[in-house]
Amino acid sequence: RLGPSIHRGRLRGLCRLHCSRGLFRHSVPLVSHSQARAAAPRGTMSTEERGSKVSAAKVATQFVSTYYERLKNEPLRMHLFYQEESQVQYVDGANAQGPVGGMQKIKEVIRQRGSEHWVLDLESGSVDAQPSKDGGVLLLVTGILTTQNQPPRQFVQTFFLASQASTNGTSASYYILNDTLRILDPVHPPPAAAAAS
């Protein structure tokens, strides 16, 4: 289940956010430059006005596609989605860790969690997004995670994507300021319910 304004098919093949030194550059609008010039009447919309039209749903759709594909293909480079002031928390069942900040500690958390062995099923989960303070986006992702020698488990991941001024004035840039990933323990039915089934 995806959020009301995010369609599952759009998680594949759309314009993607480009990860470079922690920045996600979300082009506005989501068409080529030539298409944008042909479609927009001259002098009717400023860069700032175009940027305000970018919805949290579009940012979330592109972010989810980019982030989880990168997690699958280049898990040890995930630190590029963050910046020095970012905070990351990873909770595996009852093994809770406090949030850590700074690029070196974030890289260490990413290395220790062993995500190169994960298999993620987002089709069985959901994506929900809200616009937030100063142009940021609050994002909640759920799905199924399978690791080596473990049964499938549900996971919940919450992001705050912080917005910052773009260097070229034509795109909105984002990086992960806050990230909490919780992998849930399998839910076992109580004995009475198991016997009845």
N, C-alpha and C positions, 0 to 999 in steps of 0.2 A: 504494500500500500504506500503510495506516494502522497505527499501533501496535496491540497486541493488545486493548486496552480502549477504543480510540477508533474509532468507526464513521464512514465518510465522510459518510453522510446527516446525521449530527448536526452537521456543520459549517455546515449551513444551517438557519435558522429557529429555533434554540434561544434561550433567554434569553441576552442578550449582556452582556459586560462594558462598563461605561460609562467612557469616558475623560474625566477632568476633572483638570487639573493633575497629570497623571502617575499617577493612581490608577485601578486597575481594581477595581470593587466587585463581588465575586462573591456573589450572594445565596445564603443557606443557609436552608432547602433550596431546590432549583430549582423552586419552585412559587409561586403567589401567596400573599400573607399570609393570606387567608381559607382557602385550601386547607391551609396549614401549620397553622393553628389547629385546623381540623377533624380533621386527620390525626394530630396529635401528642397523646398523653395528657398531661393537665395535670400539671406538676411532675415529669415523668420525664426531661427532657433540658435541660440548661443551654445557654446560648448557646455556651460554650466547647466543650461536648460536641458540639453540632451542627456547629460549625466543624471539629472534628476529623474529621467524616465526609466533608468535601469532598475528593474524590480528586484527585490530580494530573491524571488523565485528563480529568475534568470541567473543571478550570481550563484545561487545554491546549486542549480542544475549543472552549471559548468564546473563549479568547484568540486562537487561530488565525483563527476566523471574523471576529472584530472587527478584528484587526490588518491582515489582508490585504485586507479590504473597505475599510478606511480608507486603506490604501496605494493602492488602485485609485481611490478617489473623491476623497480629500483628501490627496495625497502630501506637500504642503508643511506639513501640520499634524501630521506624525508625531512631532514633538518632544514632543507632549503625553503620549506614552507613557512619557517618561523623567523623571528628576529630576536635580538638580544633581550628585549623586555618581555618576550613571550613566556607564558606559564603552561606547563604540561603536567597532567596527572594521569597515571595508569593504574587501574585497579583490576586485578584478576581474582574474581571470587572474593574470598575473605582476606586475600593478601593485598591490603590497601597500602599505598605509598602516598606520601604527601606530595603536593605540587612542587615542581622544580622549575627554575628559571635560568636563562642564559644559554647560549648556543652549545657550549661544551657539555653541560649537564643534560640538555635535551638530546644531543647526539648519543649520550651514554644510555639514556632511557630507551631510545629507539633501538639501540644495539642489543640491550639486555632482554627486551621483550620477545625477540626471535620471530618477528613478523614475516621473515622470508619463508617460514613454514606454514603460514596461515592460508586458508582458503575461505574467502568471504562470499556470502550470498546476500546481495542487496535486494534481489528480486523478492525475497521473503520479508523484507523490512519496510521501512518508511523513511521519507525525507520531509522535514518540516522547517520552514524558514520564516523569520520575521525581520523587518527592517529595525535597526536599533540606533543607538546614539551616534551622532557625528558621522552618519552615513555607513555605519557598520552593519553587519548582518549576523543575527543569532541563528544558529543552525543545529538541528537535532537529527541524527541519523541512527536508525536501528537496522539490525540484520542478523544473520546467522554466521557464526565463525567456527571453523573446524581446524583443529591443530593436530599434530602428530600424536597418535595413541590416545586421543581424547574424543569423547562423543561431541557432536555439534552442540554449540551453546549460543545463546542470544547475546548480542552486544549492544550497547548504547554509547554513542559518541556525540559529545556536544562541543561545538566550535563557536568562538566569537571571531568573526573576520573583521579586522579593523581596516578602515579605509584611510588612505592618505593621498595627498596631492600627487597627481601624475607629473612626470617630467616633461611630457610633450603636450599636455593640455587637451588631449583627445581621448583619453581613456581613464577609467577609474581603476585604482590600484588597491589591492588587498593583501594582507598577510594574516596568518593565524596568531592572534594575540592570546587566546585562551583555548585550551584543548583538554577535555576530560574524556578518557576512554574507560568504560567499565565493561568487563566481560562477566556475565552472570553465571553462577553455578547452575547446573542442570536442576530442574524442578522435578522432584520425585513425588508421586501421589502418596497420600497417607495410606497405611496398611489396609484400612477398611475399604477405601476406594479401590485399591488395587485388587483386593479379593473379590469385590463386587463385579469388577470388569472381567 
